[in-house]
Amino acid sequence: MAEPLLRLEGVHTHIGHYHILHGVDLTVPEGELTMLLGRNGAGKTTTLRTIMNLWKASQGRITFGGNDITQTPTYELAKSGMAYVPEDMGVFHLLSVRENMELAARSGPIDPDRLEWVVGLFPALKKFWTKEAGTLSGGQKQMLSIARALIEPRKLMLVDEPTKGLAPAIINELVGAFQQLKETHTTVLLVEQNFNFAQALGDSVAVMDDGVVVHTGAMADLAADEALQTRLLGLSLDSHQ
């Protein structure tokens, strides 16, 4: 297994009076796609938001490339090469697809070669290049959200439930896009509920329950062990479509 690019050690997070994360220990190997799985309410989204310092860790330590980022402001994390694709996609609905992409290119004008590669992952974006993002379908907005995160090279991508509410044909397009992204050895931590999607893409997996990580290992090993799936997730992966 590759050396971890991201490491969480004993991370706790409180949101108001609620204690959500109860000591998360997690490593994300460099150059791999790690799936973060678990039942609803297990703490997966809170983990991503805590890494990005959108919610503050109340205890524990987070390191990125060996550097402590536990208290690093979100904008500094973005500058350091970390990108976050939230569950709600976060596109600017009144701006065009082009304007959304231009805003995401933090270092200046979009590199034409990079743009060609990203649009190649999501050809629909070229078709709707001048359209307001708010007029796109849910699947097209998800493509735009991921494309914005990719418009500049990233060391780490945090992606929260990219297939939620999408039609199977769009999910298949996302599988193809992430498979191409994996070929670039970009490190990805991805929260997902569609286990066919997880099985198709995951190198490693961490399973959460009640605010802690209860299992880590190879995604292929979890996919092959129905008893372990049932114990950790309540149902085997084959039961989830």
Buried (B, 14 or more C-beta within 10 A) or exposed (E): EBEBBBBBBEBBBBBEEEEBBBBBBBBBBBBBBBBBBBBEEBBBBBBBBBBBBEBEBBEBEBBBBEEEBBEBEBEEBBEBBBBBBBBEBBBBEEBBBBBBBBEBBEEEEBBEEBBEBBBEBBEBBEEBEEBBBEEBEEBBBBBBBBBBBBBBEBBBBBBBBBBBEBEEEBBBBBBEBBEEBBEEEBBBBBBBBBBBBBBBBBBBBBBBBEBBBEBBBEBEEBBEBBEBBEEBBEEBBEEBE
